[in-house]
Amino acid sequence: MRHAMHVPSRHNRRTIHSAAWLLLAAAWLVSACETEAPSKLPPSASDLMLQKGAKLCDQKTAVLGRYAPTAITRAVWGTGEEVRLPAARSASHAEESWFFDQDDQLVGQLFIFPNGLELKPYPVLRDTLGKLKPAIEFYLNIAQVATMQARESLDPSSLYETGDATSTTRYLVLNSTPKRLLAASFAIDPYAKLMSPYRSEFLVRIERADKAMVGSQTSAKGYADKEPFTALQEFARGEVAHFGLCGVRDDARAADAYNKAITVGFTDKVWMAEAHHKLGLALEHTGKYEPAKAAIQRALVLRPNTAQYLNSLGALYAKLGDRTQAVASFERAVTLLPNYPMARFNLAEAYEPVNVKRAIAEYETYLALVEGSEEDLSRVAKAKERVEKLKRQ
């Protein structure tokens, strides 16, 4: 039985930093807060080389081994650690922050240009930004930019978001003439939510620049993300391990992280339900089927009519040998979400021993739903093979 093993979409993905992280002002100074669909451009095409000292998924010992202990400062970052490198010691000439999870993996980076970095020398980056629509547009007083005189007027700024299959890149740009880069961030996708302009804990990091940011056209208080930081951090850690976003899938680590996220708790039952669901999937992959079933059943208590959870529960019932409950779960899933390919495929497999005609029909429905898709060609091939074989019976 199969689960929908997709990395969460960027629309749901939005980790942090520094006193100068002007991006976080957007939590208060937003004029347009709709997130655009991600660009299909080459993800982070740029001739501005920022990740010279470290790359996402690097181990902390390897990163820190490149620098003298006196060159960096270290601070607690939730259950992980933030390491800061001043601009004078940085190859990027930016104030750098690196964010490590509790497993010592680099999960996020932040580059601050307090005086702004003119984009004219970087045609590739300028071309990329020119093809992107801003994820957020807002207003700041950028009096700290060296080439501009202090004043009370507000300067329009834009946050651009792009990325690749597993990471999110953001650029905060001052829409001056010429345009200037104020900050850039890189994060493994599940951690991007923590490096978001909606995280309130980082507003305190801009206090030393508060005189430079005054007024707003629109209050953005209603957009603040108030979910517990540690819960989101542990959930992100679980996602990285569960989907193998740093190259190695580790469901024992994922289960530990999801369980810790649940223990901390979420204010939104949708988050809590998904944490239980993902805990169930991680436990299933470690062979702990009964605890996995209990976790997914808990997710369904929180969100009873969720087709994805019913599909996952059906897969567990099948592995436990309870075909009746498996079929019932898959049937409920496709009733709630008729165009759910994975549940259709699973239902077809469950029907094969008891109802060949229905199995053929479900395989054919699955094939119609995934026509033209390249997501899982091996499953498509299997479905076609099963249809041919069942029709010959």
DOSEKE-744340 format. One record per residue (C-alpha): residue number from 1; residue in three letters; x, z, y. Coordinates in steps of 0.001 Angstrom, whole numbers, always signed. Layout:
% DOSEKE-744340
NUM, ALA, X, Z, Y $
...
//
This chain:
% DOSEKE-744340
1, MET, +0, +0, +0 $
2, ARG, +1209, -839, +3452 $
3, HIS, +1202, +841, +6804 $
4, ALA, +1378, -813, +10200 $
5, MET, +5018, -15, +10898 $
6, HIS, +5256, -1240, +14471 $
7, VAL, +7435, +173, +17215 $
8, PRO, +5029, +1557, +19889 $
9, SER, +4228, -991, +22594 $
10, ARG, +5943, -797, +25955 $
11, HIS, +2575, -304, +27643 $
12, ASN, +2544, +3195, +26105 $
13, ARG, +6108, +3855, +26616 $
14, ARG, +7341, +5315, +29757 $
15, THR, +13390, +10107, +30313 $
16, ILE, +15006, +11349, +33353 $
17, HIS, +17490, +12657, +35896 $
18, SER, +19458, +13472, +38877 $
19, ALA, +18827, +14859, +42260 $
20, ALA, +19041, +11394, +43655 $
21, TRP, +16672, +9766, +41162 $
22, LEU, +14527, +8229, +43847 $
23, LEU, +12319, +6591, +41296 $
24, LEU, +10621, +9888, +40680 $
25, ALA, +9286, +9873, +44192 $
26, ALA, +6844, +7305, +42950 $
27, ALA, +4933, +10124, +41319 $
28, TRP, +3922, +11006, +44857 $
29, LEU, +4453, +7808, +46829 $
30, VAL, +2672, +5097, +44870 $
31, SER, +681, +2315, +46407 $
32, ALA, +35, +318, +43252 $
33, CYS, +308, +2011, +39862 $
34, GLU, -734, -609, +37323 $
35, THR, +1911, -1409, +34703 $
36, GLU, +2362, -5105, +34062 $
37, ALA, +2859, -6575, +30605 $
38, PRO, +6548, -6717, +29682 $
39, SER, +8450, -9852, +30575 $
40, LYS, +9360, -12374, +27893 $
41, LEU, +12646, -13037, +29651 $
42, PRO, +15951, -12372, +27953 $
43, PRO, +15422, -8610, +28045 $
44, SER, +17934, -7102, +30437 $
45, ALA, +19809, -10180, +31583 $
46, SER, +22329, -8909, +34112 $
47, ASP, +25818, -9533, +35380 $
48, LEU, +25927, -5961, +36660 $
49, MET, +27812, -4243, +33836 $
50, LEU, +26631, -653, +33787 $
51, GLN, +27023, +353, +30159 $
52, LYS, +30805, +217, +29973 $
53, GLY, +31378, +3917, +29305 $
54, ALA, +28611, +4381, +26761 $
55, LYS, +25820, +2531, +25004 $
56, LEU, +22473, +3728, +23695 $
57, CYS, +22704, +5305, +20233 $
58, ASP, +26399, +6215, +20698 $
59, GLN, +27346, +9632, +19373 $
60, LYS, +28176, +12328, +21914 $
61, THR, +31655, +13011, +20517 $
62, ALA, +32586, +9353, +20888 $
63, VAL, +31290, +9184, +24466 $
64, LEU, +32837, +12420, +25670 $
65, GLY, +36143, +11576, +23979 $
66, ARG, +36642, +8827, +26566 $
67, TYR, +36686, +11271, +29474 $
68, ALA, +38675, +14335, +30467 $
69, PRO, +36537, +17502, +30315 $
70, THR, +37145, +18050, +34023 $
71, ALA, +35613, +14653, +34860 $
72, ILE, +32122, +15533, +33664 $
73, THR, +29499, +18235, +34037 $
74, ARG, +27062, +19256, +31315 $
75, ALA, +23556, +20701, +31498 $
76, VAL, +20660, +21528, +29195 $
77, TRP, +18116, +18702, +28891 $
78, GLY, +15135, +20062, +26994 $
79, THR, +16316, +20396, +23406 $
80, GLY, +19227, +18068, +24157 $
81, GLU, +21964, +17755, +26770 $
82, GLU, +22596, +15829, +29988 $
83, VAL, +26158, +14828, +30850 $
84, ARG, +26933, +13725, +34408 $
85, LEU, +29788, +11598, +35670 $
86, PRO, +30402, +11358, +39433 $
87, ALA, +30645, +7962, +41103 $
88, ALA, +34364, +8511, +41825 $
89, ARG, +35076, +8675, +38069 $
90, SER, +32557, +6032, +37023 $
91, ALA, +33441, +2439, +36110 $
92, SER, +30058, +1437, +37501 $
93, HIS, +30764, +3235, +40820 $
94, ALA, +27383, +4911, +40380 $
95, GLU, +26432, +8521, +39778 $
96, GLU, +25871, +8388, +36025 $
97, SER, +23843, +10613, +33745 $
98, TRP, +23788, +10342, +29970 $
99, PHE, +21020, +11996, +27943 $
100, PHE, +21648, +13104, +24368 $
101, ASP, +19055, +14348, +21894 $
102, GLN, +19608, +17412, +19723 $
103, ASP, +21165, +15176, +17075 $
104, ASP, +23839, +14158, +19631 $
105, GLN, +22643, +10556, +19955 $
106, LEU, +22671, +8904, +23373 $
107, VAL, +19000, +8160, +24079 $
108, GLY, +19015, +7460, +27819 $
109, GLN, +21250, +6555, +30764 $
110, LEU, +20712, +6714, +34502 $
111, PHE, +22767, +5094, +37265 $
112, ILE, +22221, +6154, +40889 $
113, PHE, +23541, +4243, +43909 $
114, PRO, +22966, +6698, +46799 $
115, ASN, +24058, +4124, +49384 $
116, GLY, +22290, +1256, +47691 $
117, LEU, +24046, -1626, +45939 $
118, GLU, +23631, -5064, +47466 $
119, LEU, +22340, -7494, +44839 $
120, LYS, +23770, -10656, +46377 $
121, PRO, +26918, -10616, +44178 $
122, TYR, +24785, -10438, +41004 $
123, PRO, +22907, -13769, +40626 $
124, VAL, +21863, -13220, +36998 $
125, LEU, +20202, -9896, +37785 $
126, ARG, +18622, -11306, +40933 $
127, ASP, +17207, -14197, +38896 $
128, THR, +15779, -11818, +36299 $
129, LEU, +14164, -9595, +38935 $
130, GLY, +12794, -12665, +40661 $
131, LYS, +10892, -13595, +37502 $
132, LEU, +9485, -10112, +36914 $
133, LYS, +6443, -8589, +38550 $
134, PRO, +7009, -5026, +39794 $
135, ALA, +5666, -2375, +37448 $
136, ILE, +5191, -116, +40479 $
137, GLU, +5445, -651, +44214 $
138, PHE, +5804, +2298, +46576 $
139, TYR, +7269, +3404, +49873 $
140, LEU, +10300, +5551, +50680 $
141, ASN, +12336, +6399, +53722 $
142, ILE, +15820, +5355, +52641 $
143, ALA, +17723, +7037, +55440 $
144, GLN, +20584, +7893, +53065 $
145, VAL, +21454, +4215, +52613 $
146, ALA, +24694, +3941, +54538 $
147, THR, +23970, +587, +56155 $
148, MET, +20654, +1718, +57593 $
149, GLN, +20007, +4101, +60444 $
150, ALA, +17834, +7154, +59894 $
151, ARG, +14283, +6573, +60959 $
152, GLU, +10740, +7667, +60272 $
153, SER, +9411, +4333, +58977 $
154, LEU, +8944, +3818, +55252 $
155, ASP, +10675, +1095, +53267 $
156, PRO, +8896, -793, +50496 $
157, SER, +10524, -335, +47082 $
158, SER, +9791, -1829, +43693 $
159, LEU, +10345, -645, +40150 $
160, TYR, +11037, -3477, +37697 $
161, GLU, +10777, -2981, +33950 $
162, THR, +12140, -5114, +31137 $
163, GLY, +13944, -4447, +27849 $
164, ASP, +14490, -5618, +24312 $
165, ALA, +12881, -4808, +20965 $
166, THR, +14010, -1179, +20969 $
167, SER, +14936, -228, +24550 $
168, THR, +13514, -184, +28068 $
169, THR, +15462, -1069, +31204 $
170, ARG, +14248, -212, +34713 $
171, TYR, +15617, -1191, +38114 $
172, LEU, +14567, +518, +41344 $
173, VAL, +15077, -1925, +44210 $
174, LEU, +14799, -1447, +47955 $
175, ASN, +12988, -4483, +49342 $
176, SER, +15280, -4789, +52333 $
177, THR, +17178, -7841, +53569 $
178, PRO, +19259, -8201, +51528 $
179, LYS, +17722, -6371, +48571 $
180, ARG, +19597, -3281, +47375 $
181, LEU, +19634, -1567, +43995 $
182, LEU, +18958, +2173, +44262 $
183, ALA, +18875, +3107, +40588 $
184, ALA, +18879, +1687, +37065 $
185, SER, +17970, +3330, +33784 $
186, PHE, +18247, +2471, +30105 $
187, ALA, +16374, +4313, +27357 $
188, ILE, +15540, +3928, +23694 $
189, ASP, +11858, +3034, +23902 $
190, PRO, +10229, +6306, +22814 $
191, TYR, +12328, +8169, +25410 $
192, ALA, +11381, +5832, +28253 $
193, LYS, +8250, +7885, +28868 $
194, LEU, +10483, +10822, +29762 $
195, MET, +12440, +8685, +32230 $
196, SER, +9239, +7844, +34030 $
197, PRO, +8163, +8220, +37666 $
198, TYR, +5261, +10298, +36385 $
199, ARG, +7313, +13255, +35127 $
200, SER, +6948, +16133, +37571 $
201, GLU, +9933, +18223, +36438 $
202, PHE, +12297, +15784, +38082 $
203, LEU, +10713, +15913, +41479 $
204, VAL, +12807, +19042, +42015 $
205, ARG, +15917, +16914, +41532 $
206, ILE, +15278, +15061, +44772 $
207, GLU, +14898, +18184, +46918 $
208, ARG, +18260, +17611, +48562 $
209, ALA, +16931, +14245, +49730 $
210, ASP, +13443, +15386, +50666 $
211, LYS, +14024, +14703, +54359 $
212, ALA, +14662, +11116, +53442 $
213, MET, +11285, +10694, +51772 $
214, VAL, +8311, +11396, +53951 $
215, GLY, +4695, +10362, +53912 $
216, SER, +2848, +8028, +51593 $
217, GLN, +37, +5579, +51747 $
218, THR, -1581, +6839, +48574 $
219, SER, -1371, +10198, +46836 $
220, ALA, -217, +9761, +43241 $
221, LYS, -828, +13307, +42062 $
222, GLY, -3538, +12067, +39744 $
223, TYR, -1004, +9965, +37856 $
224, ALA, +1334, +12819, +36955 $
225, ASP, +2146, +13146, +33268 $
226, LYS, +1583, +16803, +32415 $
227, GLU, +2264, +16746, +28688 $
228, PRO, +4897, +19348, +27706 $
229, PHE, +8341, +17829, +28098 $
230, THR, +9716, +19312, +24866 $
231, ALA, +6740, +18051, +22865 $
232, LEU, +7268, +14509, +24175 $
233, GLN, +11009, +14813, +23570 $
234, GLU, +10545, +15866, +19940 $
235, PHE, +7943, +13154, +19393 $
236, ALA, +10409, +10585, +20765 $
237, ARG, +13121, +11956, +18473 $
238, GLY, +10720, +11516, +15567 $
239, GLU, +9995, +7919, +16550 $
240, VAL, +13692, +7005, +16753 $
241, ALA, +14309, +8450, +13283 $
242, HIS, +11074, +7123, +11713 $
243, PHE, +11561, +3547, +12918 $
244, GLY, +15350, +3571, +12554 $
245, LEU, +15818, +2556, +16182 $
246, CYS, +19489, +3570, +16060 $
247, GLY, +20092, +1632, +12874 $
248, VAL, +19319, +4252, +10225 $
249, ARG, +15855, +5376, +9184 $
250, ASP, +15697, +9130, +8506 $
251, ASP, +12187, +10342, +7701 $
252, ALA, +13324, +13884, +6896 $
253, ARG, +14598, +14145, +10482 $
254, ALA, +11445, +12418, +11736 $
255, ALA, +9197, +14909, +9938 $
256, ASP, +11177, +17804, +11426 $
257, ALA, +10801, +16334, +14915 $
258, TYR, +7076, +15549, +14640 $
259, ASN, +6448, +19040, +13264 $
260, LYS, +8300, +20580, +16214 $
261, ALA, +6269, +18454, +18631 $
262, ILE, +3075, +19740, +17019 $
263, THR, +4336, +23335, +17224 $
264, VAL, +4999, +22956, +20967 $
265, GLY, +1628, +21261, +21338 $
266, PHE, +55, +18594, +23530 $
267, THR, -2751, +18971, +26042 $
268, ASP, -4247, +15614, +25043 $
269, LYS, -5789, +15479, +21558 $
270, VAL, -4810, +11800, +21272 $
271, TRP, -1135, +12805, +21432 $
272, MET, -1720, +15670, +19000 $
273, ALA, -3566, +13432, +16563 $
274, GLU, -816, +10817, +16649 $
275, ALA, +1829, +13498, +16042 $
276, HIS, -46, +14624, +12911 $
277, HIS, -454, +11000, +11810 $
278, LYS, +3237, +10234, +12252 $
279, LEU, +4148, +13479, +10498 $
280, GLY, +2042, +12289, +7564 $
281, LEU, +3802, +8913, +7461 $
282, ALA, +7237, +10535, +7585 $
283, LEU, +6324, +12979, +4809 $
284, GLU, +4949, +10122, +2715 $
285, HIS, +8254, +8271, +2993 $
286, THR, +10057, +11356, +1724 $
287, GLY, +7733, +11490, -1301 $
288, LYS, +5719, +14524, -149 $
289, TYR, +2300, +12976, -694 $
290, GLU, +52, +16041, -655 $
291, PRO, +1479, +17458, +2606 $
292, ALA, +1321, +13938, +4011 $
293, LYS, -2337, +13651, +3117 $
294, ALA, -3069, +16999, +4760 $
295, ALA, -1314, +15907, +7962 $
296, ILE, -3274, +12651, +8195 $
297, GLN, -6535, +14423, +7412 $
298, ARG, -5753, +16731, +10338 $
299, ALA, -5247, +13675, +12537 $
300, LEU, -8678, +12435, +11466 $
301, VAL, -10250, +15793, +12355 $
302, LEU, -8924, +15283, +15873 $
303, ARG, -9877, +11584, +16006 $
304, PRO, -12405, +10917, +13222 $
305, ASN, -13019, +7202, +13728 $
306, THR, -9466, +5900, +13951 $
307, ALA, -8969, +2894, +11691 $
308, GLN, -5179, +3222, +11563 $
309, TYR, -5423, +6795, +10316 $
310, LEU, -7987, +5821, +7678 $
311, ASN, -5699, +3024, +6499 $
312, SER, -2801, +5479, +6198 $
313, LEU, -5007, +7941, +4302 $
314, GLY, -6140, +5186, +1944 $
315, ALA, -2515, +4288, +1191 $
316, LEU, -1843, +7905, +284 $
317, TYR, -4890, +8139, -1965 $
318, ALA, -3658, +5001, -3751 $
319, LYS, -242, +6550, -4334 $
320, LEU, -1923, +9707, -5622 $
321, GLY, -3945, +7614, -8094 $
322, ASP, -7342, +8166, -6457 $
323, ARG, -8531, +4564, -6213 $
324, THR, -12109, +5514, -5322 $
325, GLN, -11048, +7448, -2229 $
326, ALA, -8513, +4754, -1369 $
327, VAL, -11191, +2039, -1394 $
328, ALA, -13539, +4241, +622 $
329, SER, -10871, +4840, +3263 $
330, PHE, -9933, +1159, +3548 $
331, GLU, -13590, +104, +3716 $
332, ARG, -14198, +2580, +6514 $
333, ALA, -11133, +1277, +8350 $
334, VAL, -12282, -2364, +8252 $
335, THR, -15816, -1337, +9210 $
336, LEU, -14440, +311, +12335 $
337, LEU, -11909, -2450, +13025 $
338, PRO, -12898, -5680, +11236 $
339, ASN, -9838, -7614, +12496 $
340, TYR, -7326, -5087, +11141 $
341, PRO, -5050, -7186, +8898 $
342, MET, -3184, -4343, +7197 $
343, ALA, -6359, -2583, +6114 $
344, ARG, -7736, -5885, +4790 $
345, PHE, -4591, -6446, +2726 $
346, ASN, -4665, -2885, +1377 $
347, LEU, -8363, -3171, +540 $
348, ALA, -7698, -6390, -1355 $
349, GLU, -4994, -4698, -3442 $
350, ALA, -7294, -1749, -4163 $
351, TYR, -10128, -4065, -5249 $
352, GLU, -8057, -6161, -7670 $
353, PRO, -8620, -4021, -10814 $
354, VAL, -12355, -3504, -10203 $
355, ASN, -13743, -6421, -8179 $
356, VAL, -11777, -9670, -8339 $
357, LYS, -14165, -11681, -6161 $
358, ARG, -14033, -9053, -3404 $
359, ALA, -10262, -8873, -3708 $
360, ILE, -9995, -12654, -3198 $
361, ALA, -12314, -12471, -206 $
362, GLU, -10268, -9692, +1393 $
363, TYR, -6972, -11514, +816 $
364, GLU, -8438, -14648, +2392 $
365, THR, -9722, -12644, +5356 $
366, TYR, -6270, -11135, +5758 $
367, LEU, -4646, -14580, +5691 $
368, ALA, -7075, -15875, +8312 $
369, LEU, -6303, -12920, +10583 $
370, VAL, -2533, -13394, +10403 $
371, GLU, -2497, -17182, +10574 $
372, GLY, +316, -18295, +12859 $
373, SER, +1894, -14843, +12928 $
374, GLU, +5487, -14319, +11864 $
375, GLU, +5296, -10529, +11600 $
376, ASP, +5394, -10220, +7810 $
377, LEU, +5920, -13512, +6035 $
378, SER, +6655, -11797, +2722 $
379, ARG, +3231, -10125, +2737 $
380, VAL, +1572, -13423, +3608 $
381, ALA, +3357, -15068, +688 $
382, LYS, +2249, -12279, -1616 $
383, ALA, -1374, -12597, -495 $
384, LYS, -1343, -16348, -1152 $
385, GLU, +206, -15803, -4579 $
386, ARG, -2403, -13194, -5484 $
387, VAL, -5288, -15421, -4401 $
388, GLU, -4019, -18286, -6571 $
389, LYS, -3533, -16020, -9573 $
390, LEU, -6892, -14265, -9220 $
391, LYS, -8745, -17587, -8924 $
392, ARG, -7244, -18724, -12241 $
393, GLN, -8550, -15666, -14077 $
//
